[in-house]
Amino acid sequence: MTQQGVRWTADQVLALAPDAASRKAGSKLGAAGPWSEAGSSDEGTMWGLCKGSGSKPYQTVIDIADAAGPAYKCSCPSRKFPCKHALGLLLLWAGEDGAVPPGQAPGWAEEWLAGRRKRTEEKRAAGASGSPSAADPEAARRRAERRAERITAGTAELEQRLTDLLRTGLASAEQSGYALWEETAARMVDAQAPGLAARARELGAIPASGPGWPVRLLEECALLHLLDQAWLRRERLPDDLAATVRSRIGLPGSADGPPLRDRWLVLAQYDTADAKLTTRRIWLYGTESGRTSLLLSYGAAGRAPELALPVGLALEAEMSAFPGAGQLRAALGEQFAPPSPTTARPQGVTTARAAARYGEALRHDPWLDAVPVTLDRVIPTPDGDSWQLADADADLALPLTPTARSRPGLWRLVALSGGAPVKVFGELGHRGFTPLTAWPEGTGEPVSLC
């Protein structure tokens, strides 16, 4: 089937929006009024002129045939990716009312599309030929040794900080404030251990996190101590666990697992951001292998990463796993077809099996915050001031995390259920379950809860 014959839903389009403001603005441009000279091709490209506040309309062109996700180009000054005009054009195309008819791309659109095709071919050629000169392995070994020495020195310093905290008492953490741990984090950055730096910053935030913070602080200190000791004894660990420790410390790794070709269903996509970086997480489910994989992509602060895969689509591609015990992160390899709609759904489990799965995962990675789980036949149910997902076929339930309870997605889930069982994909950890996507019983499109 050609891309012209494959239509996305409005929810799949809006899932690409970098934020709520873009989603709202893009929705307003999803009608024919502001558009002129809109068109599309069987190859999965579309273009159009959108009237703005100036005298010249904005030129917008989109390529959804790219197997790694849609690509966009717009002459507007927005730094958001995709901008509201790209979202509006996609919504106009998804409406199936003939507002984006088949046609020949104008010169300005064809120029950008031709440039993309050329760059894609150049990347493929470069990948096939390999690097022109291999790096000096001896120099790489020496760099790795120097970094390991710095990390070891950093872990020794961090162990001393933890010892001092426990000796003086946890109450001292509230008195010293955030500055002490920010300084510790900066020292871990100097030691080239960004994973330790991130965990040190988290310690600084715990005393201000509300009732019960001493217990949470002690838990995180114990996990950080365990990570320090695992690094210092890494040579004695099994290979998979040693790889997990290196990853948690913050050492870069590469996806060296054998490529797994499958038709991958996009389960969820969401962004988290800090002052320096936007991180996008995309969960995928192999419809033939049953494997769940995580793609990570990054963008500068305030900008969404380029890789975008709308929930509910599927793409045929290869995935290569990163090393580590129970590691779910993978790298997207060769793609054989662009993302397209599918009726496939992930296999689900009971709430009891989901909890057991998290426990099993902790054996391989004690620092794991959560595992991806699809729950079958659960009902969102109020639980005092909180909410839980109750198993429709057993007297068991999983509490929702505070994050989930604060999101508008909770009310979309409640509305979708209406008191009836639903299938829900999300992340299960020690603080509860965070729903990300839901499907109604029987047939129906997935609903993003992010």
N, C-alpha and C positions, 0 to 999 in steps of 0.2 A: 504494500500500500504506500502511496506517495505521502509525503508530509502534508500536502495540501488536503488530503482526505482525512487526516488525523487531527482532531480538535481537542484542545485542552478545556477544562472547566475553569470557571472564574476563580474558584478557590485555588486551583493549581497555579494560576497566573499570580494571584495576590500573595501566594506563599513566597514568591521571589522578592517581594518588597523589602528593602533594607530596614524599614521602621514603620511604625503606625501612621506617621504623617504622610509618608510616601504612599502607603496603601490607600489612605483616604483621598489624597490628591489624584492618584492614578485612577481610582474608581470614577472620579468626576470626568476624566478624559476618555472613558471607555464608551462614549457615544459618538455618533458620526458628526455632530455639530462642528467641533473645532478642526476636523480633519479634511484634507483635500489630497487628491492624487495618490490615495492609498492603494496599494496593490500587494500581490504575493506571488510566489512561484511554487512549482511542484517540488523544488529542492528544499523547501522549508525556510524561505526567506520572505520578509515582508518589509514594507517601507511606507512612508507617508509624510505629509507636511502638516504640522500642528500649529494653529494660530496661537500666538502668545501676546504679550503686552507690547512688543515692538512692531515695527512695520514689516519685518521679514519673518515668515513662519519658521519654526524649528524643523530641521531635517532629521528624521528618525528612521533608522534601519536596524533590523533584527535578523539574526541567523539562529533558528532553533534546530537546524540540522547538525550542529556541532555535537558530537557524541558526548563531550564533556559538560554539556549544558548550554543554554542559550547565551549568545553574545550580542552586545548592543553597541550602537553608535548614535549619538544625538548631538546636535549643534548647540544645545542649551548650555548654560554655564554651570549647571548643577554638578556637584561632586559626588552625588549619591549614585549608586550602581545596583540595579538599573534606576534610571530617573523616572519621574512620573509620566513623561511622554512615552517612554518605552513600555511602561505598564499599561498605559491607556491604549496604545496600539495593539498590544497583545490581547487585551480585553475586547477590543473592537473585532479582532480576528476570531477570537473564541466565540463570539456571538452568533456566528453562522447565519447572518442575515444579508450577506452579500456586500457588506460595507468595505471589505478588503478583497476585491475580486482578483482572479488570476491576471497576470499581465507581464510586461517587460520592465525590468528595473531601470529607473532613470540613471543618467550618467553618474551623479554624485553617490547613489547607492551602489552601483556596479563597481565603482572605483574602490570603495571600502571592502566589498565582498571579494573582489579579485585579490586585493592585498592580503586578506585573511587566508584565502586558498593558497597563495604563494608561501606565506609564513608557515602554514600547516605542512606543506610539502617539504619545506626546508628543515623543519623539526624532524620529520620522519626520516629524511635523508641523513641528518646528523645522528639520529638514534641508530640507524642501520650501520653507519660507518664507524661509530664509536668515537671516543676521544682521540684526537690526533697524537697525544703524547701522554703516557701514563705517569701519574704522580710518583715521585721518588718514595718507595715503600720504607726505606730506612729513615728518611726525614719525617714521614708520617708517624712511624713508630716512636721517634724521639719526641714529637709533639704530643702524642698520646701519653707518654710517660710523664712529661712535664705537667700536663693537665691533671693526671691522676695524683701527682704529688701535691698540687695545689688543693685539689678536692680533699685529700686526706688531711691536710693541715686545716682546712675549713671545717671538716667534720669534728676534728679534735677541739677546735675552738667552740663549735656549737654544743658539743657534749659538756664543756665547762659551763656554758651559759645555762644549760638545763640543770646541771648539778647545783649551781648557785641558786636557781629559782626554787628548787625543791628544798634546799637547805634553809633558805630564808622564809619559805612558806608561799603558797599560791596567792595569798592576799597581797604580796609585794608586787605582783604583776599588775594589779589594779592601780596601785600607787605610782608605779614607774611609768605607766601609760604606754602609748604606742611607739614613742620615739626609740625606746630601747630595742624593740624588735625590728624597727625599720633600719636601725644601725646594723643589727645582726644580719638582716637580709642583704644590706649593701656589702657586708663582708663576704657573704656567700656568693654574691655576684662577682666580687673580686676573685674568689676562689674558683670561678667558672663552674658553679653548681647551681644553675637557675632553679632546679627542682627544690633544693633545700631553701633557697631564697623565698620562693613562693610559700612554702610551709611556715617559714619563720614569720612572714607577714600575716599569715592567717592566725598565728598565735597572738599577735598584737591586737587583733580585732575581737578576740573571744571575750575578754573581760567586759566589753560593752555590749555583749550579745543578749543580755537579759538573764532572767532567773536560771539557776543551774549552771552558770558559766564555769565554776570551779571543776565540776565533773567533766565538762567538755574540754577544758584546758588540760586536765590530767590525761584524758584520752589521747589528745593530739600530741602532747609531750611524749607519751609512751610510743606512739607510732613514729615520731621523729627520731627518738632514741633507737628504735628498732631499725630504722633506715640507716642511721649512722653506723650501727654495729654491723649491719649486713654489708655495707660498703667496705668497712675495715676487714671483714672476713670473706670478701667476695670470692677469693681463690678457692675457698672450701665449699662453695655453694654449687648445686647442680647448674648446668649451663643455662637452662630456661630461667631459673630463679635469678641467676646472676645477671642475665639480660634484662629482667624486670627491674632489678635494683639499679642498673645503669640508666634505664629509662626514667625511673623515678628521681634519680639524682639530677637528671637533665642532660645527660650525654646524648648526642644525636645518634640516631640509628638509621638503617636503611631497610626497605622492604625486600628481604632476601628469600621469602618463602616462595614455593612453586606457584606459578600463576594458576588461578582457579577461574575457569570460564563458566559463566552462568548468566541467567537473565535476572538482573538485580532489581528488586522492588524498592523504591524509595519510601522508607518508613517514616522518617522525620528529618527536619532540618531546622536548626535554630542557632542563633549567634549569642556569644557572650563577649563582653568588651571591658577593657580597663583603659588606663590613661595612654597606653602605648600601642595596643594591639586589639584587633577584632578577630575572634576565633569562631569559625563556623564548623559545626558538627553535623554530619549527614550520616544517618543510619540506613543501612541497606540490608535487604534480606534476599538470599539466593533461593529462588523458587524451586530449583532442582536439588541443590545441595543442602538446603535448610540452614546454611551458615549465615550468621549475622555479622556484618562488618561495619567499621566506622571509618569514614573519611574525614580528615581534618584539613582545613584550608585557612589561610590567614590574610588579613588586610590591615593596612595602617589604621591608626586610631581615627574613628569617625568615618571610615570607608568600609563597605562590605567586601568580603572576598569575592573573587571572580567566579569561582565554581559555585553553581547553583543548580539544584535538581529538585523540581517541585514534587511534593508528596503525592503519591498515587501513580506516578509514572514508573516505567521500568526501562532499563537499558541492558543490552547484551554486551558484556565486557569481561575482561580479565581483572582479577584482584590478586595482589601479592601481599601476604601478611608480614607485619613487622615482627622481629624476634621478641620473645618474652613469654613467661608462663601465663597461659590464659589470655594472651594478647589478642584483642579484637580489631585493633587499628590496622588498616590496610592502605595500599596505594593503588590508585586507579591506573590500570595498564591499558592495553589495546582495547579500543571500543569498536564494535562491529556494527552498531546501528545506533542512531540517536534515540534519546528517551521518547517513549510513546505511552499512551494510556494502556492500562491493563485491568483486568478484573481479578487478578491474583490477590490473595491475602496471606499473611504469615500464619504459621501454625501457632496455636495458643496453648497455654498450660493453666492449671489451677493455681489458686493463690498459695496453697501449701507447697506445690512443686516450685513455684517462683521463689519462695523464701528459702527452700532447700538449695536451689540453684545459686543464690547469692552466697550462702554459706560455703558451698563447694568452691566457688570462685575465690573466696578469701583464703582458702588453703594455698592457692597458687600465687595470690597477690594480696598480702595483708593490708596494703595501702589503697586498695580499690574502694572508691567512693560509691559506685553503683554498677549494676549490670543491666543490660538491655533485656527486657522481658515483654512478651505478648501474653496478656491475660484473656482467657476465654470466659464468656458469660459472667461478667461482673456488673454490679449495679452501684452507681454512686449513691451513697447514703450518708445523711448527716450523723455526726457522732458528738453530741454536745456542741461545743464551740468549733469543732473540727469536722472533717469529712473523711470517709473511708470508701474503699471499693470492696463491696461485700460479694462473696462467691454465691452465685444464684443456686448452686447445687450442694452447698456445704455450709456449716455454721462457722465460717472463717472469713476474715476480712484483712485488708492491708490498709494502714493509715496513709493519708496523703501527706506529703512534705509541706512545710510552711510555704515554700516557694510555689507549689502547686495551688495552695489555697488562696494565694494572693493574685493569681493570674485570671484574666477574663476567660481563659480556656476552660476553667472549671464549670462555668455556667453554660458554655457550649456543650460540654460533656453531659451535664444534667439535662439540658434540653434535648439532646440527641437520644438519651436513654428514655426519658419520660417514665422511669420506673421499670423499664424492661432491660433485660441483659444486653450488653454490648461487648464487643471485642476491643481491647485497649492495648496499645503499645506504649511503653515508657521505660523509665529507669528506676530500678529498685535498689535502695541502699539502706544504711542503718537508720536514717531519719524518716524513711517511708518511701512511698511510690510517687513519682512525678509523671503523670500522663502526658504524652506528646501527640498521639494520634488515636482516633477511634473510628470504628466501623459499626454501623447498626447491624442487628441480626438480619440474616437473609442477604439481600443484595443492597447496594447503595454505595455512594462514593465515600472515600475516607474524609474525615474532618480533622484538620490540623488544630491542635490545642496549644501550640507554642505562642 
